[in-house]
Amino acid sequence: MTDLPSAIVGAVTSVAGEGPVDLHAPVFQGNELRYVSDCLESGLISSIGTYVNLFEEKLQEVTGASFVVATMNGTASLHVGLRVLGVAAGDEVVLPSLAFVAPANAVLYAGASPHFFDIESDSFGLDPEKLRKWMYATCVARASGCINRRTGRRIGAIVAVHVFGHPCRIDEICDIGREFGVPIVEDAAEALGSTYRGKALGTFGDVATLSFNGNKIVTTGGGGALLTATQGLADRARHLTTTAKIDHPWRYVHDEMGFNYRLPGLNAAVGVAQLERLHFFVKAKRQLFWRYMAAMTEVRGVSVLAEPREAFSNYWLQNILLDRTQSNQRDEVIMQLNAAGYGARPAWDLLPELPPFVNFPRQPLDLAQEWVKRIVSLPSGVGI
Ligand SMILES: *Cc1c(COP(=O)(O)O)cnc(C)c1O
């Protein structure tokens, strides 16, 4: 009998072919070059111009969001999202403990404290039941908002993150937000093209954010977007991301501290072409999931992470889950996959265990701590 690491390498080879195969590799086989040339010829390569508008319109179309503001990256969108929702210095912001570092950084940019919560095992997103229980036990409604009685701090927002492209239980999280009067930031950076109960991710939160970094399902090199159904929030986000400049034909009047966070036209040109292919990318990633499923049925001690119930996932990142008794083999599995040329990696270290966040409050993280040791991410490019 072959050992688990070599069995997994064999299964990955049967799906992805001989290495090297990166974890993510973008594919530019649509109109990217044409639109970039056109953008260069127009001279409108910065943040004013046709391609930024086109990109925002196309994002509206694919998500159904009412308003879209394109930004320079997902982290900037999160920062501005928190700000337009009124998160301020001294506030506390609820965050899941298993996520990329961006939302936790954005909370610090806003001058607020992250407060880390456990995940649930169906989607690996924030556990709504544990959160609701904690809020009932700990928070009170005051004129200034929802207050954590232990710390005396206001809960400024709840950030829900859809990890690996799989929808978290976002509607239950939104219910909690409404119940306690706390706004929701929906970090859909990894989840463009996914739906939950038939509704596109990125349209649930008071604001939602996307990323178009090179590893995401649609890339602009670097880029992001803020989505909202509220015109006032969109207007304010647009204003803040364009240096808070008042519209005027020649004067430079900025009415508050602003940010230079808008997406350049050159990047937007790539994005318009990429969005034309989103449907194909989602299809390719979903097929890749089934191919990994088929290959891994032969391997004992491991399963492939499937989309949660009532969800349609873009399968942005493919993951295998080692059985509990096999989690001590994770590092060996990752080492052997990399030795064979596959860009496999573990899940992110839990946010509250990273140096900048160790001193912030956290709730018991039983599930996050267990699952993080069992996840191995596999090559997920649409070209595989
Ligand atoms: C990629 C990502 C972001 C934003 O990343 P940027 O690199 O700033 O565009 C935010 N949250 C999650 C969960 C991500 O995966």
The ligand as an ORCA input file, in Angstrom:
! r2SCAN-3c Opt
* xyz 0 1
  C      -7.474     38.556     -1.984
  C      -8.318     38.843     -0.828
  C      -8.580     40.163     -0.394
  C      -8.054     41.405     -1.023
  O      -6.828     41.333     -1.523
  P      -6.063     42.435     -2.375
  O      -4.784     41.711     -2.642
  O      -5.907     43.632     -1.523
  O      -6.816     42.728     -3.628
  C      -9.418     40.340      0.681
  N      -9.974     39.302      1.320
  C      -9.761     38.034      0.935
  C     -10.467     36.940      1.674
  C      -8.917     37.750     -0.131
  O      -8.712     36.488     -0.495
*
